[in-house]
Amino acid sequence: MTPRTGFIAASLAWSGLFIDGFAGGGGASTGIEQAIGRPVDIAVNHSPTAIAIHKANHPQTEHFCQDIKSLWPLHATRMRPVSGAWFSPDCKEFSRAKGGPVKDRSIRALCWEVVAWMRDVQPSVAFLENVEEFQYAAPLDEEGRPIPGQEGREFKRFVRAIRALGYCVAWKMIPACDFGAPTTRNRLYMIMRRDGMPIVWPKPTHGSPGSAGVRSGRLLPYRTAAECIDWSIRCPSIFDRQKDLADATKRRIAAGVMRYVVNAAEPFIVPVTHTQSSPRTNAVSKPLPTITTANGGEFSLVDVQLAPHVTKFRTGSVGAAANDPLPTITANGEPARPAGAVPLGVVSAFLSSFYTSNTNGGRADPQKPLKTATAGGNHHSVIAAHLEQANTGAIGRDARKPLSTILGKGANQRVVETVMVEADALPPEQLERATRVAAFLVKYYGTDGESEAAQIQPVDRPLDTITTKARFAVVTVTIDARTYVIVDIGLRMLKPRELARAQGFPETYVLDPECLYRTKGGKMKFGRLPIAQQISAIGNSVCPPVARALVAANPPAAPEMRLAA
């Protein structure tokens, strides 16, 4: 069957309407469209910004920008038959990431709107996505806290209500990385059918790089955090910030640098090419600035090789490799850990040569020996990077793994870059910078229980004076028998496009449509959707690859089969 005939067959199977309730920015709709070969027919969401993103990417869909509770299902469908429906009700009043008592019972009750819609429009097949905690939902006490000993009672009541409508119901936890999204986002998915056909769970298409399925060629390896990151974007130095970082953040950064750069046995190398038009090279005695278009960029033509890892914020873990999928992306910035989520940050290492020579275009081949350093300031450098995220307590993980859950507020996933210069080529002006980095690592590394802390210095007394002895004044890293001195550490936020890649959205997906949006001050403004609201939409979205797999595996029965059933 050709792709064209496959799309035609899918469209015929889903000949009735397909509804995306709680449509958000369009993650589910994107996956559904890929599965059925045409756009969804109806999308519902109360958020004007979410609907604006959805309209920009799904212009043929009929949009209802209103609270789903105020929309009569039969008015939306105009009494037409419905083949499929997807529901992703707000999950924050169930998620462990929220913490504390339930603040808004109406949000927690949104799942019952699913029952109302299914009762009225009777889709042949329906799908639901939510957090793992939804299946443990219990009645609430007067303070809004789940009543102990009654875990799962509300979920069972919900399932009984769906089955009473004549549906077969099954549910399962599915990590998005199993179906090709570069994130470990783990969510509860429910399939509901009333057409007499069996519920089918699609087989994973991806697996852990070392698994038997991948080794045999049956599965593809997990997509990774590293492939989502735009390594051409530079990180401003953490030492030149106007507002100092919190100590907890510094400890996470330091632990990640030690594990994934200083003590890394084999850094992951990925090539990135910077093609700035400026003939100048940036002085290595200064922090590597963010590349801008205002001054033509800060760097000459440079081939960059990155060895990334990802760090997490609040779990005590020091991270993981960059060639694995990114951990789960969440839609909120709450401190507690969502089920199955391992939010992160990215650390990369790249080899470059700060040359202005026009004989090689300023480029360096990472597979060949580095050029000889000259006295003119042309120094070999290495930049190691990792992702750091402040929502789980973990230090982070190697970027060779999938990204964790993306947070809607966007303030918890940041790229950390560790800048190094070859020791034999270290210019005198770099020594002050190097000793500053050493002081930072001595002070903050190991304060979260790393055993190496005892080898450096206790944290319950003032920092020792940094001496001029090389063994204490600077921190060195050996890569391929070459010794480098760490001279700087940079930090930047992940961009919306990087987060969207991790979630599994197509590269062409519009994230910043022109629309009317509400500013932080509460005023309405027309223009490009701000970054914070883009990230919120991404964090709240369904991973398109999972939606595609579930819908493609469960087409409705043909009309004659439904009559027979």
PLY file of the C-alpha trace (Angstrom):
ply
format ascii 1.0
element vertex 565
property float x
property float y
property float z
element edge 564
property int vertex1
property int vertex2
end_header
0.00 0.00 0.00
1.46 3.38 -0.99
1.46 6.30 1.49
-1.25 7.97 -0.59
-3.58 4.97 -0.56
-2.79 4.50 3.14
-4.01 8.02 3.87
-7.16 7.44 1.81
-7.90 4.22 3.67
-7.37 5.93 7.02
-9.65 8.81 6.04
-12.40 6.40 4.98
-12.12 4.47 8.23
-12.58 7.70 10.17
-15.40 8.98 7.96
-17.29 10.52 10.89
-16.18 13.54 12.88
-13.04 13.46 15.02
-13.17 15.71 18.09
-10.22 17.01 20.11
-11.63 18.11 23.46
-9.21 20.13 25.65
-7.24 20.69 22.44
-4.50 22.95 23.82
-1.69 23.80 21.43
-2.49 20.86 19.18
-0.23 17.96 20.19
-3.02 15.38 20.09
-4.51 16.90 16.94
-1.13 16.69 15.22
-0.77 13.01 16.01
-4.39 12.29 15.10
-4.02 14.06 11.75
-0.92 11.99 11.00
-2.88 8.82 11.81
-6.15 9.49 9.97
-4.78 11.41 7.00
-6.84 14.58 7.54
-7.33 17.33 10.15
-9.51 16.85 13.20
-12.95 18.38 12.73
-13.57 20.07 16.09
-11.18 21.48 18.69
-12.27 22.86 22.06
-10.23 24.87 24.55
-10.89 27.78 26.89
-7.49 29.44 26.29
-7.31 32.01 23.45
-3.54 31.53 23.14
-3.87 27.75 22.91
-6.55 28.12 20.25
-4.35 30.64 18.40
-1.53 28.08 18.16
-4.01 25.39 17.15
-5.56 27.58 14.44
-2.15 28.47 13.02
-1.32 24.78 12.57
-4.78 23.30 11.96
-6.65 26.00 10.01
-9.24 23.58 8.60
-10.47 22.60 12.06
-13.59 24.22 13.54
-12.49 25.90 16.79
-14.53 26.58 19.93
-12.67 28.93 22.27
-14.72 28.42 25.42
-14.95 26.38 28.58
-15.94 22.85 27.59
-18.54 22.87 30.37
-20.39 25.70 28.59
-20.43 24.03 25.18
-23.33 21.69 24.38
-21.77 18.69 22.58
-24.64 18.29 20.09
-24.38 21.98 19.19
-20.69 21.55 18.40
-21.26 18.46 16.26
-24.58 19.65 14.78
-25.91 16.13 15.29
-23.39 14.62 12.86
-21.97 11.13 13.54
-18.69 10.99 15.43
-16.03 8.37 14.68
-13.40 9.43 17.19
-12.74 11.71 20.14
-9.64 12.58 22.17
-9.80 14.04 25.67
-6.89 15.42 27.73
-8.54 17.14 30.72
-6.37 19.38 32.88
-4.21 17.17 35.08
-2.63 19.59 37.56
-5.08 18.75 40.37
-4.00 15.11 40.10
-0.29 15.42 39.36
2.31 14.85 42.06
4.05 17.90 40.65
1.32 20.10 42.14
1.74 19.26 45.81
-0.58 20.36 48.62
-4.38 20.15 48.71
-6.65 20.55 45.69
-7.18 24.25 45.06
-9.74 24.09 42.26
-12.28 21.27 42.48
-13.81 22.34 39.16
-10.56 21.50 37.36
-10.38 18.13 39.09
-13.96 17.47 37.96
-13.22 18.09 34.27
-12.92 14.36 33.67
-16.69 14.13 34.13
-17.14 16.36 31.08
-15.64 13.46 29.14
-18.54 11.27 30.30
-21.05 13.95 29.26
-19.55 14.31 25.77
-19.38 10.57 25.21
-22.96 10.17 26.34
-24.18 12.87 23.92
-22.05 12.34 20.78
-21.30 8.59 21.20
-17.97 8.32 19.36
-17.13 4.88 18.00
-13.66 5.10 19.55
-12.40 7.52 22.18
-9.07 8.19 23.85
-8.07 9.87 27.11
-4.67 11.10 28.32
-3.78 12.12 31.87
-1.12 11.76 34.55
-0.51 8.47 36.31
-2.08 9.77 39.53
-5.48 9.97 37.83
-5.93 6.22 38.31
-5.34 6.64 42.06
-7.83 9.49 42.45
-9.69 9.41 45.77
-12.59 11.46 47.20
-11.52 14.72 48.87
-11.99 15.79 52.47
-13.17 19.27 53.51
-9.65 20.66 53.12
-9.33 19.37 49.58
-6.97 16.49 50.42
-7.52 12.92 49.16
-9.07 10.75 51.87
-6.52 8.13 53.03
-7.46 4.54 52.28
-9.76 5.46 49.37
-7.14 5.69 46.63
-8.52 4.84 43.20
-12.18 5.11 44.21
-12.91 8.14 42.00
-11.10 6.58 39.05
-13.13 3.38 39.38
-16.30 5.45 39.47
-15.21 7.21 36.28
-14.53 3.90 34.52
-17.90 2.50 35.60
-19.62 5.58 34.14
-17.92 5.05 30.75
-18.73 1.35 30.72
-22.36 2.14 31.55
-22.50 3.95 28.19
-21.70 0.68 26.40
-17.92 1.10 26.02
-15.14 -1.41 26.53
-12.38 0.37 28.49
-8.66 -0.29 28.94
-5.80 1.86 30.17
-2.02 1.76 30.26
1.02 3.88 31.16
3.08 4.76 28.07
6.42 6.64 27.97
6.58 8.86 24.90
10.14 7.77 24.09
8.80 4.29 23.22
7.18 5.81 20.12
9.92 8.14 18.92
9.49 11.32 20.98
12.81 12.42 22.55
11.23 12.64 26.02
10.53 10.17 28.81
7.18 11.85 29.49
5.13 9.00 30.98
1.35 9.33 30.86
-1.78 7.29 31.45
-3.67 6.55 28.22
-7.19 5.12 28.06
-8.90 3.60 25.01
-12.70 3.31 24.91
-14.62 1.45 22.16
-18.29 0.74 21.50
-18.04 -0.71 17.97
-17.40 -4.32 18.94
-13.75 -4.27 17.83
-10.92 -5.18 20.23
-8.78 -2.55 21.92
-5.25 -2.65 20.46
-2.12 -1.32 22.17
0.49 -0.50 19.54
3.92 -2.07 19.90
6.79 0.30 20.80
8.95 1.42 17.91
11.94 2.57 20.01
13.91 1.17 22.91
16.93 1.61 25.13
20.15 1.54 23.04
21.40 -1.54 24.91
18.14 -3.49 24.80
17.73 -6.76 22.90
15.15 -5.17 20.61
17.55 -2.45 19.50
20.50 -4.83 19.17
18.43 -7.13 16.95
17.21 -4.26 14.79
13.59 -4.78 15.77
13.47 -1.40 17.54
15.09 1.94 16.87
17.17 3.45 19.69
15.56 6.13 21.79
15.84 9.60 20.35
17.93 11.84 22.53
18.05 15.18 24.28
21.15 16.05 22.29
19.29 16.09 18.98
16.75 18.59 20.33
19.29 21.19 21.44
20.46 24.00 19.18
24.13 23.87 20.05
24.85 27.04 18.06
23.25 29.15 20.80
25.89 30.31 23.27
25.45 30.51 27.04
26.23 33.68 29.04
28.70 33.12 31.88
27.27 32.33 35.31
29.98 34.55 36.80
28.79 37.67 35.00
25.12 37.54 35.96
23.50 40.64 37.45
21.46 38.42 39.78
23.38 35.63 41.44
22.14 32.06 41.14
20.68 30.28 44.15
23.11 28.06 46.05
21.02 24.96 45.28
21.31 25.73 41.56
25.07 26.21 41.87
25.41 22.86 43.61
23.51 21.14 40.83
25.61 22.81 38.16
28.84 21.92 39.96
27.83 18.28 40.46
26.84 17.99 36.81
30.12 19.48 35.61
32.08 17.08 37.81
30.17 13.99 36.71
29.72 14.69 33.03
32.81 16.73 32.24
35.62 16.36 34.79
35.03 12.69 35.62
33.41 11.61 32.35
35.05 8.50 30.90
33.90 9.11 27.34
32.16 12.34 26.37
29.49 12.25 23.70
30.62 14.20 20.64
28.22 15.84 18.19
29.27 18.28 15.47
27.81 21.77 15.29
28.90 24.39 12.77
28.78 28.10 13.59
28.71 30.18 10.43
28.93 33.73 11.68
29.93 36.31 9.08
32.24 38.29 11.32
35.99 37.84 10.59
36.80 38.34 14.29
37.33 35.65 16.91
36.04 36.07 20.42
38.72 36.50 23.07
38.96 33.30 25.11
39.77 35.36 28.19
36.15 36.49 28.24
32.93 34.53 28.69
31.47 33.18 25.48
28.59 35.55 24.76
25.25 34.74 23.19
25.53 35.10 19.43
23.44 38.01 18.20
22.69 39.54 14.81
23.24 43.06 16.09
27.04 42.95 15.78
27.42 40.22 13.22
28.00 37.53 15.80
30.86 36.95 18.19
32.65 34.11 16.41
34.35 33.37 13.14
33.61 30.21 11.16
34.07 27.45 13.71
33.30 23.75 13.71
32.10 22.83 17.17
32.08 19.33 18.66
29.78 18.89 21.64
29.91 16.33 24.43
26.62 16.94 26.20
24.93 15.68 29.32
21.72 16.63 31.04
21.40 17.70 34.66
18.26 17.70 36.79
17.27 19.92 39.67
15.70 18.27 42.67
16.14 14.52 42.96
19.73 14.13 44.05
20.65 12.44 40.77
23.65 13.78 38.93
22.29 13.07 35.49
22.64 10.84 32.47
24.04 10.60 28.92
23.18 12.80 25.92
22.50 10.03 23.43
19.41 8.87 25.33
15.91 10.41 25.10
15.16 13.60 27.06
13.23 13.11 30.34
9.57 14.06 30.64
8.36 17.60 29.90
5.77 19.02 32.30
3.49 22.01 32.01
4.09 23.53 35.44
6.99 24.65 37.56
6.01 22.90 40.77
8.82 21.33 42.81
7.47 17.80 43.39
8.29 15.05 40.91
5.53 13.94 38.50
5.16 10.19 38.04
7.70 8.86 35.57
9.15 12.29 34.94
12.84 13.03 35.15
13.21 16.72 34.21
16.70 17.76 33.12
19.30 20.20 31.88
22.00 19.84 29.07
25.82 19.72 29.27
27.82 19.53 26.03
31.49 19.50 25.12
32.76 20.73 21.81
36.20 21.03 20.31
36.85 24.20 18.38
39.78 26.25 17.23
39.71 30.02 17.66
41.52 30.69 14.38
41.11 33.51 11.91
43.15 31.70 9.31
41.52 31.76 5.90
43.25 28.55 4.88
40.62 26.39 6.55
37.79 28.80 7.08
38.45 28.73 10.79
37.30 25.15 10.99
38.78 22.25 12.93
38.20 18.57 12.22
37.44 16.82 15.54
38.67 13.50 14.10
42.15 14.93 13.51
44.77 16.34 15.93
44.11 19.89 17.03
46.18 22.63 15.42
49.27 23.93 17.14
48.47 26.86 19.40
50.15 30.12 18.45
51.18 33.12 20.48
48.66 35.31 18.74
45.74 34.26 20.88
44.53 31.38 18.72
43.80 28.80 21.42
42.19 25.41 21.28
39.03 25.17 23.33
36.54 22.61 24.51
33.04 23.36 25.73
31.15 20.77 27.76
27.42 21.20 28.24
24.50 19.73 30.20
20.81 20.51 30.83
19.86 21.58 34.33
16.27 21.73 35.57
14.83 22.87 38.90
11.75 20.77 39.41
12.73 17.29 40.56
15.71 17.72 42.87
18.00 15.79 40.53
21.33 17.12 39.27
20.55 16.05 35.73
21.38 13.41 33.20
23.52 12.73 30.18
22.13 14.24 26.99
22.39 10.87 25.31
19.08 10.06 27.00
15.58 11.46 26.30
14.53 14.80 27.78
12.34 14.79 30.87
8.95 16.42 31.29
8.85 20.01 30.01
7.52 22.55 32.47
4.95 25.09 31.35
6.64 27.97 33.14
9.87 27.21 31.31
12.12 28.42 34.12
13.44 25.01 35.07
15.29 23.71 32.03
18.56 25.40 31.24
21.60 24.61 29.16
24.92 24.67 31.02
28.14 24.98 29.02
31.59 24.38 30.53
34.31 26.20 28.59
37.81 24.71 28.54
41.12 25.74 26.98
43.99 23.35 26.25
46.37 23.50 29.21
49.54 23.95 27.15
47.91 26.87 25.33
46.35 28.55 28.37
47.15 32.28 28.12
47.99 34.20 31.32
44.78 36.23 31.13
42.79 32.99 31.38
44.32 31.95 34.69
42.17 34.31 36.77
39.08 32.91 35.08
40.25 29.35 35.65
40.88 29.88 39.34
37.44 31.43 39.69
35.90 28.29 38.20
38.01 26.14 40.53
36.79 28.10 43.54
33.21 27.63 42.38
33.59 23.85 41.99
35.46 23.48 45.29
32.74 25.36 47.14
29.65 23.83 45.56
30.58 20.33 44.42
29.64 17.54 46.79
27.23 19.46 49.02
24.44 17.09 48.06
26.20 13.97 49.23
28.75 13.26 46.52
31.57 11.17 47.98
34.16 13.25 46.16
33.30 16.15 48.48
35.60 14.74 51.13
38.43 14.89 48.64
37.91 18.60 48.07
36.68 20.49 51.12
33.90 20.35 53.73
31.10 22.83 53.08
30.58 23.73 56.73
33.62 26.00 56.87
34.84 28.97 54.82
36.36 28.24 51.44
40.12 27.77 51.47
42.21 30.40 49.74
42.88 29.34 46.17
46.63 28.95 45.78
48.73 29.36 42.68
49.53 25.65 42.62
48.10 24.12 39.46
46.68 21.14 41.30
44.40 23.41 43.31
44.18 26.63 41.34
42.59 25.14 38.23
40.38 22.22 37.27
41.58 20.09 34.38
39.90 17.59 32.07
41.65 15.04 29.85
40.09 14.29 26.46
41.89 12.01 24.03
45.17 12.41 25.93
44.96 16.20 25.85
44.58 18.20 29.04
42.18 21.14 29.19
41.62 23.77 31.88
38.05 24.80 32.69
37.88 28.58 32.29
34.14 29.33 32.32
30.64 27.95 32.86
27.66 29.33 30.93
23.92 29.02 31.44
20.87 29.63 29.26
17.22 28.68 29.07
15.98 26.15 26.56
14.14 27.77 23.67
10.53 26.90 22.76
11.65 25.23 19.53
14.02 22.95 21.44
11.25 21.98 23.86
8.82 21.36 21.00
11.33 19.02 19.37
11.61 17.07 22.60
7.82 16.79 22.79
7.75 15.34 19.28
6.28 18.24 17.29
7.27 18.67 13.63
9.99 21.20 12.94
7.54 23.31 10.92
5.01 23.59 13.75
4.12 27.25 14.39
4.78 28.18 18.02
4.50 31.97 17.93
1.42 32.99 15.92
0.28 36.59 15.83
-2.67 36.78 18.17
-4.33 38.69 21.01
-2.79 37.60 24.31
-2.81 38.68 27.92
0.39 40.23 29.29
1.79 39.57 32.77
0.17 42.82 33.86
-3.24 41.58 32.74
-3.55 43.79 29.66
-4.53 42.47 26.25
-1.96 42.93 23.48
-1.74 41.87 19.84
1.52 40.48 18.53
3.70 37.39 18.44
2.91 35.02 21.27
5.50 35.52 24.07
8.00 32.78 24.87
6.50 31.99 28.28
3.09 31.31 26.76
4.64 29.22 23.98
6.36 27.05 26.59
3.17 26.74 28.60
1.35 25.41 25.53
4.16 22.96 24.79
4.31 21.72 28.37
0.55 21.14 28.42
0.52 19.32 25.10
0.15 15.65 24.24
3.18 14.09 22.54
2.10 13.74 18.88
3.92 10.42 18.25
1.94 8.68 21.01
-1.41 10.03 19.80
-0.57 8.93 16.28
0.32 5.39 17.38
-2.81 4.91 19.49
-5.25 6.27 16.90
-3.62 4.39 14.02
-3.90 1.11 15.94
-7.60 1.56 16.75
-9.62 2.56 13.66
-13.40 2.24 13.99
-15.14 -0.80 12.57
-16.67 -0.63 9.12
-20.43 0.23 9.16
-21.46 -3.36 8.33
-19.32 -4.69 11.19
-20.87 -2.23 13.62
-24.34 -3.42 12.62
-23.32 -7.03 13.13
-21.92 -6.22 16.56
0 1
1 2
2 3
3 4
4 5
5 6
6 7
7 8
8 9
9 10
10 11
11 12
12 13
13 14
14 15
15 16
16 17
17 18
18 19
19 20
20 21
21 22
22 23
23 24
24 25
25 26
26 27
27 28
28 29
29 30
30 31
31 32
32 33
33 34
34 35
35 36
36 37
37 38
38 39
39 40
40 41
41 42
42 43
43 44
44 45
45 46
46 47
47 48
48 49
49 50
50 51
51 52
52 53
53 54
54 55
55 56
56 57
57 58
58 59
59 60
60 61
61 62
62 63
63 64
64 65
65 66
66 67
67 68
68 69
69 70
70 71
71 72
72 73
73 74
74 75
75 76
76 77
77 78
78 79
79 80
80 81
81 82
82 83
83 84
84 85
85 86
86 87
87 88
88 89
89 90
90 91
91 92
92 93
93 94
94 95
95 96
96 97
97 98
98 99
99 100
100 101
101 102
102 103
103 104
104 105
105 106
106 107
107 108
108 109
109 110
110 111
111 112
112 113
113 114
114 115
115 116
116 117
117 118
118 119
119 120
120 121
121 122
122 123
123 124
124 125
125 126
126 127
127 128
128 129
129 130
130 131
131 132
132 133
133 134
134 135
135 136
136 137
137 138
138 139
139 140
140 141
141 142
142 143
143 144
144 145
145 146
146 147
147 148
148 149
149 150
150 151
151 152
152 153
153 154
154 155
155 156
156 157
157 158
158 159
159 160
160 161
161 162
162 163
163 164
164 165
165 166
166 167
167 168
168 169
169 170
170 171
171 172
172 173
173 174
174 175
175 176
176 177
177 178
178 179
179 180
180 181
181 182
182 183
183 184
184 185
185 186
186 187
187 188
188 189
189 190
190 191
191 192
192 193
193 194
194 195
195 196
196 197
197 198
198 199
199 200
200 201
201 202
202 203
203 204
204 205
205 206
206 207
207 208
208 209
209 210
210 211
211 212
212 213
213 214
214 215
215 216
216 217
217 218
218 219
219 220
220 221
221 222
222 223
223 224
224 225
225 226
226 227
227 228
228 229
229 230
230 231
231 232
232 233
233 234
234 235
235 236
236 237
237 238
238 239
239 240
240 241
241 242
242 243
243 244
244 245
245 246
246 247
247 248
248 249
249 250
250 251
251 252
252 253
253 254
254 255
255 256
256 257
257 258
258 259
259 260
260 261
261 262
262 263
263 264
264 265
265 266
266 267
267 268
268 269
269 270
270 271
271 272
272 273
273 274
274 275
275 276
276 277
277 278
278 279
279 280
280 281
281 282
282 283
283 284
284 285
285 286
286 287
287 288
288 289
289 290
290 291
291 292
292 293
293 294
294 295
295 296
296 297
297 298
298 299
299 300
300 301
301 302
302 303
303 304
304 305
305 306
306 307
307 308
308 309
309 310
310 311
311 312
312 313
313 314
314 315
315 316
316 317
317 318
318 319
319 320
320 321
321 322
322 323
323 324
324 325
325 326
326 327
327 328
328 329
329 330
330 331
331 332
332 333
333 334
334 335
335 336
336 337
337 338
338 339
339 340
340 341
341 342
342 343
343 344
344 345
345 346
346 347
347 348
348 349
349 350
350 351
351 352
352 353
353 354
354 355
355 356
356 357
357 358
358 359
359 360
360 361
361 362
362 363
363 364
364 365
365 366
366 367
367 368
368 369
369 370
370 371
371 372
372 373
373 374
374 375
375 376
376 377
377 378
378 379
379 380
380 381
381 382
382 383
383 384
384 385
385 386
386 387
387 388
388 389
389 390
390 391
391 392
392 393
393 394
394 395
395 396
396 397
397 398
398 399
399 400
400 401
401 402
402 403
403 404
404 405
405 406
406 407
407 408
408 409
409 410
410 411
411 412
412 413
413 414
414 415
415 416
416 417
417 418
418 419
419 420
420 421
421 422
422 423
423 424
424 425
425 426
426 427
427 428
428 429
429 430
430 431
431 432
432 433
433 434
434 435
435 436
436 437
437 438
438 439
439 440
440 441
441 442
442 443
443 444
444 445
445 446
446 447
447 448
448 449
449 450
450 451
451 452
452 453
453 454
454 455
455 456
456 457
457 458
458 459
459 460
460 461
461 462
462 463
463 464
464 465
465 466
466 467
467 468
468 469
469 470
470 471
471 472
472 473
473 474
474 475
475 476
476 477
477 478
478 479
479 480
480 481
481 482
482 483
483 484
484 485
485 486
486 487
487 488
488 489
489 490
490 491
491 492
492 493
493 494
494 495
495 496
496 497
497 498
498 499
499 500
500 501
501 502
502 503
503 504
504 505
505 506
506 507
507 508
508 509
509 510
510 511
511 512
512 513
513 514
514 515
515 516
516 517
517 518
518 519
519 520
520 521
521 522
522 523
523 524
524 525
525 526
526 527
527 528
528 529
529 530
530 531
531 532
532 533
533 534
534 535
535 536
536 537
537 538
538 539
539 540
540 541
541 542
542 543
543 544
544 545
545 546
546 547
547 548
548 549
549 550
550 551
551 552
552 553
553 554
554 555
555 556
556 557
557 558
558 559
559 560
560 561
561 562
562 563
563 564
